[in-house]
Amino acid sequence: MQFQFNSNSSVMGTENVAERIEEMVRQKLARYEERLTRVEVHVADENGSKHGADDKHCTIEARPRGGKPIGVTEKAAKVDDAARKAANTLAQRLERHFGKGEKHRHEPRPDKVL
């Protein structure tokens, strides 16, 4: 899975923000890693140096193999919180996309095999 991180200049003031967010997103999406070709993370501060409630936003787009991209956007007061919320929402959407049936797949009973 290829990982791409993008941000505006106002977010990069924090030490290791890209590494922290990449590690957290990869950990949250680890179970889907073989099914995704690329994950793109975009973080930004909407009002720059001014402070405000929920002014940081994070958009994460995952590209399933052979499928259409799935994207989510979340806002929070801190960029790490916005990324965490977006990763959680994306994991839920990927669970629905790939289906819960696979998680509960059972082997056919020997007497029922044709």
RODREN-177174 format. One line per field, with one value per residue (C-alpha): residue number from 1; residue in one letter; x, y, z. Coordinates in pm, 1 decimal. Layout:
# RODREN-177174
pos	NUM  ...
code	a  ...
x	X  ...
y	Y  ...
z	Z  ...
//
This chain:
# RODREN-177174
pos	1  2  3  4  5  6  7  8  9  10  11  12  13  14  15  16  17  18  19  20  21  22  23  24  25  26  27  28  29  30  31  32  33  34  35  36  37  38  39  40  41  42  43  44  45  46  47  48  49  50  51  52  53  54  55  56  57  58  59  60  61  62  63  64  65  66  67  68  69  70  71  72  73  74  75  76  77  78  79  80  81  82  83  84  85  86  87  88  89  90  91  92  93  94  95  96  97  98  99  100  101  102  103  104  105  106  107  108  109  110  111  112  113  114
code	m  q  f  q  f  n  s  n  s  s  v  m  g  t  e  n  v  a  e  r  i  e  e  m  v  r  q  k  l  a  r  y  e  e  r  l  t  r  v  e  v  h  v  a  d  e  n  g  s  k  h  g  a  d  d  k  h  c  t  i  e  a  r  p  r  g  g  k  p  i  g  v  t  e  k  a  a  k  v  d  d  a  a  r  k  a  a  n  t  l  a  q  r  l  e  r  h  f  g  k  g  e  k  h  r  h  e  p  r  p  d  k  v  l
x	0.0  142.8  103.0  99.6  83.6  -5.8  -42.7  -39.9  241.9  50.7  11.2  376.4  487.2  445.6  737.8  692.3  327.7  356.5  518.8  268.9  -31.4  106.2  176.8  -168.5  -351.0  -146.6  -220.7  -593.9  -612.0  -365.1  -627.8  -711.7  -350.9  -347.2  -673.4  -569.3  -334.5  -292.1  -393.8  -371.7  -394.0  -451.8  -437.7  -491.3  -558.6  -850.9  -766.9  -387.0  -236.8  -575.3  -726.6  -1075.3  -1285.9  -1251.9  -1036.4  -808.0  -936.3  -814.8  -925.3  -825.0  -881.8  -831.6  -816.0  -934.4  -788.6  -1016.5  -1265.0  -1357.9  -1180.6  -1342.1  -1288.3  -1374.7  -1321.6  -1325.6  -1261.7  -1123.2  -934.2  -606.9  -473.6  -403.1  -762.8  -898.5  -677.3  -784.9  -1153.4  -1105.8  -915.2  -1191.2  -1461.0  -1263.9  -1213.9  -1592.7  -1656.1  -1398.5  -1561.9  -1892.5  -1724.2  -1545.9  -1842.1  -1889.4  -1970.5  -1604.3  -1544.3  -1802.3  -1729.6  -1766.3  -1639.2  -1919.8  -2021.0  -1877.1  -2219.3  -2354.4  -2083.1  -2208.3
y	0.0  333.4  618.0  987.0  1274.6  1632.6  1940.5  2316.6  2514.5  2606.8  2241.4  2147.2  2358.8  2055.7  1814.1  1480.8  1544.5  1349.3  1047.2  1041.0  1058.6  802.9  555.2  601.2  568.4  263.6  97.2  166.8  39.2  -250.4  -520.5  -375.9  -317.7  -597.6  -471.6  -106.9  31.6  378.0  596.0  975.5  1198.1  1573.0  1789.9  2162.8  2446.6  2643.1  2975.8  2958.1  3128.6  3230.1  2995.7  2854.8  2556.1  2264.9  2460.7  2166.7  1920.7  1588.4  1418.2  1057.5  883.9  508.7  338.0  -24.3  -255.3  -242.7  -10.7  352.7  569.8  604.3  935.0  1088.7  1430.8  1515.1  1834.2  1888.1  2140.1  1945.2  1791.4  1456.7  1438.5  1517.1  1245.0  992.1  1064.8  1039.8  709.3  562.0  671.6  534.8  199.7  174.3  256.3  1.9  -261.3  -197.1  -181.4  -513.9  -673.8  -837.7  -1169.7  -1244.7  -1202.1  -1470.8  -1710.3  -2077.3  -2385.2  -2597.5  -2902.5  -3221.8  -3383.7  -3075.8  -3048.8  -3122.6
z	0.0  -106.0  144.4  54.2  304.3  208.0  427.1  415.1  576.0  892.8  997.8  955.4  1252.8  1479.1  1510.3  1328.6  1239.6  912.4  1077.9  1365.5  1137.3  889.9  1168.9  1319.1  984.1  878.9  1212.7  1183.3  823.4  861.2  809.7  466.4  355.2  95.7  -57.2  -93.6  -355.7  -207.9  85.6  64.2  371.3  343.1  656.0  676.8  913.8  773.8  934.8  963.9  1266.1  1408.2  1662.1  1640.5  1730.6  1490.4  1246.8  1156.2  901.6  769.0  449.4  387.3  55.9  19.2  -317.6  -311.6  -578.1  -879.6  -711.9  -678.2  -418.6  -76.2  101.3  437.3  594.9  965.9  1164.1  1514.2  1724.6  1681.8  1362.2  1534.4  1657.0  1310.5  1159.2  1424.1  1362.2  984.2  1014.4  1232.4  988.9  692.5  866.0  914.4  548.7  433.3  654.2  478.0  135.9  168.9  342.6  673.8  505.7  460.2  830.7  910.1  626.5  721.4  548.6  399.4  595.0  438.5  398.0  216.0  -49.7  -403.0
//
